[in-house]
Amino acid sequence: MTPRMSTALVAGLLLAGMSAPAGAQPETLAQIDCSASHRNGPILEVRCANADSQPGTVDLMYVCSTPLDFDRRIVFNEPGIPIGGGATLRLTRDCGPDQVVFTYQLWALTRGQLDDQAARQDQIRARRDRAAGR
């Protein structure tokens, strides 16, 4: 069963006044969608939509370069840009004249994903410590 199908099943059962079976829980957390982001020459347009009710963060890294000499690059890193629950983040970055956005990366995590990541890391540390006899 796909996450979309299980979410639809849970919603349908809740509307019908029934309880959902344990296996019908959604398997994924809400995500921040940054797929509308794009670059156009020296301009980087960042568009991220947070479908979750909780806030999240977006980490942005982009590289500006001269088209004729890609060995001369400037790397910009902007970690922890906040995005509210149910909000859309819009940013515009300009590399300047005679530059292009060579590449960019966005890492977007909701509060639920950050909490899940922290819990998984704690479990890994606990297993490692038990294996090491600590």
N, C-alpha and C positions, 0 to 999 in steps of 0.2 A: 504494500500500500504506500503510495507516495505521500509526502508531507501535505501537499495540496488536497489530496483526497481525504486524508485523515482529518484535516482541519474542517473540510466541508462536512464530513460525517459527524464530528463533534458538534458543529454548529447546528446541523439538522436535528440531532438528538436532543440538544438543549432546547431548541424551539419546540420540539414535540413533548418536552417535559420528561424525557428519559435520561438516565445516567449513561455516560459513555463507558464502553469497555476499556480496560487498562491499556490494551494495545492500540487504541485509537488516539492516543495523545500525540500532538505534533512532535516530530523528531528534531526539528530545528528551531533555533531561536530567531526572532525577528532580526532583520539585517538592515543596514544602511546601504542604499543603492546609489552608487556614484557613476553609473553607466552613461549618464548624460554629459559627463565631462568630456572636453575635447580641446585640441590645440589647433591654432590657425596662425602659422608663421610665428611671430614673436609673442602672441597672446595665448594664454592658457585660461580657459573657462572651466571652473570647477562647479559642478552641480551635484549635490548629494541630498537625497531624501531619506529621512529617518522614519521608517514605518512603525517603530516601536513607540510605546508611550513613555519610556524612560529615555533620558538623555544619553548621549554617546560622545565619542571623539573621532576626529579625522586627522590622520597624520599625512602630510603632503611633502613629497620630495620631487623636485623637478630640476632639469639640467638645461641651461641656456648655452648656446654655442654659436660661433660664426659658421655659416654654411660652408665656407671655403677651407676652414681649418678646424675640424672637429677635435683636434688635440687641445685646443684652447676652450675649455669649458668652465662654466661657473655652476656649482651645485648649490641649490637652495633647499633647506630642510626646515619645515614648519610643523613640529609635532604638537599634538594635543589641542587641535582647534575644536572648541566645543560646538555641539549641535544639540538642540533641544529635542525633546520627545515630540514626534509628529511634525517636525519642522523641516525646512529645506535650507541647506547651506549654499550660498552663492558667493564665489570668490573669483576675481579676475587678477591675473598676474601678467605683467608685461616684461619681457626680457630686454626690451630697448631696441634702438636702431641697429641695423646690420646684424641682428641676432635672431635665432629661431629657438623654439622650445624643442630641444633634441629628444627628450623623453620625460615622462613623469610617472609617478607611482602614488597611489592613494591607499591608505590602510584605514578602514573605517570599522569601528567596533561600538556596539551598543553597550549599555551598562550590564545587561544580561550576559552578553558575550565576554565582557571583561571579567565578570564574576565567575563564569564557567571556566575561562582560561586560568584564573587564579586557583580555582578548586582543583583542576586537573594537574597544575604544577605542584600544588600541595600534596596530592596523592603520589605523584612521581617522586617527590622528595622523601615522603614517608616510606615508600617501598625501598628506595635507595638506602635510607638510614637503617631500615630493618635488615637489609641484605648485608650492610657493612657492620652490623652489630652495635649500632649507636642507640 
